[in-house]
């Protein structure tokens, strides 16, 4: 499989890792959109939110537990944003589900 995030998880491509356990890998985004911008990815390859099911939803739940832990460690007590893009039209550029944890600045809605 030629997946960028699978290669990062395997250590084939360097990253700025900030968290890892048996289920997820988290690293700083190379093009941060906020003072804190962390990508949280499952180690198992799930292509997108369309592929979440009863067999892997526990992995997604764990991602949100990790997101809360990282947010606390990064001092994001004033709030943070978690974003997932699903599909090309939504801007998903890597076909391995991932969640952007962003904070440290004020956000607007729907973008920005």
C-alpha positions in Angstrom: 0.0 0.0 0.0 1.3 3.4 -0.9 -0.2 5.4 2.0 1.7 8.5 3.3 0.3 8.0 6.8 1.1 4.3 6.9 4.7 5.1 6.0 4.9 7.8 8.7 3.5 5.3 11.3 6.1 2.7 10.1 8.9 5.2 10.5 9.7 5.2 6.8 9.0 9.0 6.6 10.1 11.2 9.4 7.5 13.1 11.5 7.4 15.2 14.6 5.8 12.6 16.8 4.1 13.8 19.9 2.1 10.7 21.0 2.0 7.0 20.2 0.3 3.9 21.7 -0.8 0.6 20.3 -3.7 2.1 18.4 -2.9 5.6 17.3 0.0 7.8 16.2 -0.1 11.6 16.6 2.4 14.2 15.1 2.6 17.9 14.4 1.2 19.0 11.0 3.9 20.1 8.6 1.6 23.0 7.5 0.1 24.2 10.7 -3.1 26.3 10.6 -3.0 27.1 14.3 -0.3 27.4 17.0 -1.2 23.8 18.0 -2.0 21.6 15.0 -1.6 17.9 15.5 -2.7 15.1 13.2 -4.1 12.0 15.0 -4.2 8.8 12.9 -5.1 5.3 13.7 -2.4 2.7 13.1 -4.9 0.5 11.3 -5.6 1.7 7.8 -9.1 3.1 7.6 -9.6 5.1 4.4 -12.2 7.6 5.5 -15.1 8.2 7.8 -17.2 6.3 5.3 -15.3 3.2 6.4 -16.1 3.4 10.1 -18.1 0.4 11.2 -18.9 -1.7 14.3 -15.5 -3.5 13.9 -13.4 -0.4 14.0 -15.4 2.3 15.8 -13.5 1.6 19.1 -10.4 2.9 17.3 -12.2 6.1 16.5 -13.5 6.5 20.1 -9.9 6.0 21.3 -8.7 8.8 18.9 -11.1 11.2 20.7 -9.7 10.1 24.1 -6.2 10.8 22.9 -7.3 14.1 21.4 -8.6 15.2 24.8 -5.3 14.1 26.5 -3.2 15.9 24.0 -5.3 19.1 24.3 -4.8 19.1 28.0 -1.0 18.5 27.6 -0.9 21.4 25.1 -2.8 23.7 27.5 -5.8 24.2 25.3 -8.1 24.9 28.2 -9.8 27.7 26.3 -11.0 25.3 23.6 -9.9 23.5 20.5 -11.2 22.2 17.2 -11.2 18.6 15.9 -11.6 18.3 12.1 -12.0 15.3 9.8 -12.4 15.7 6.1 -14.2 12.8 4.3 -13.7 12.6 0.5 -12.3 14.7 -2.2 -14.9 17.4 -2.1 -14.4 17.9 1.6 -10.6 18.3 1.1 -9.4 14.8 2.2 -6.0 14.6 0.5 -4.6 11.5 2.3 -6.9 8.5 2.1 -6.2 7.3 5.6 -8.6 8.7 8.2 -7.1 11.4 10.3 -8.2 14.1 12.7 -6.8 17.6 12.9 -6.5 18.8 16.5 -6.1 22.6 16.4 -6.0 25.2 19.1 -4.2 28.2 20.5 -6.2 30.8 18.5 -9.7 31.9 17.9 -11.5 30.2 15.1 -14.4 31.3 12.8 -17.1 29.2 11.3 -17.4 27.5 8.9 -13.7 28.0 7.8 -10.7 29.7 9.2 
